[in-house]
Amino acid sequence: MLKKVSKTSGSSRSSLLNDLTSKISRSRNILKSFKMETRLIKDGVKRRAMDSKYGDYEKRINELEGEVKWARTEGNKKELFGSQEPLSAAEEGDAMLKDASAVQDKTEQSLMHSKQMVEATKDVAVATLEELHRQRDQIKDVTEEVMQIEDNLARADKLIKTFGRRMATDRFIQCFACVNVLLLVGVIVYAVVSKEKTEESTSNVPDQPFGTRVM
């Protein structure tokens, strides 16, 4: 396309140069995206290979940009000095003002582009900050839930221990009551058996004849 530019002049040349400048600008934006994606690659070998390609692309874009600037400068010179007639002081002043105006326009475009990049960076930073706040709130909620679960587990463990002690006490009382009942039953059985034996012993004593005299 640069060869085509060298064969044109006037408005056609300016149009082609503007088109090339626009394409170079888009290429730089694509190259920036390429660089950001390269940083996300975890494989070191692949990342180095992509960095090498990035360097080649950047070098080529810089070369093209330099050639476009040179072609634009040469075109301006041809337009200014194409008549091969010496310029008057007023014409030289106009030419200098025109060049200064062109430089100013480029500077303003560069500043505008930088401003857009800064605004985009601010938007990314704000979005990242909001995401960090959201993640921090999630971590805080999870921490509170974990602490609540630990508290519930501690209470449950305490209740289990208390319930176990109560069960042990109740079993002791039950055993003691059973022993008392068994002792009571034993006493009753013993009393009944002793009474029966006493009655049998009394019934087995022989009756003495009435009026028998003891020698």
Beta strands, then each sheet from edge to edge (+ up, - down):
end
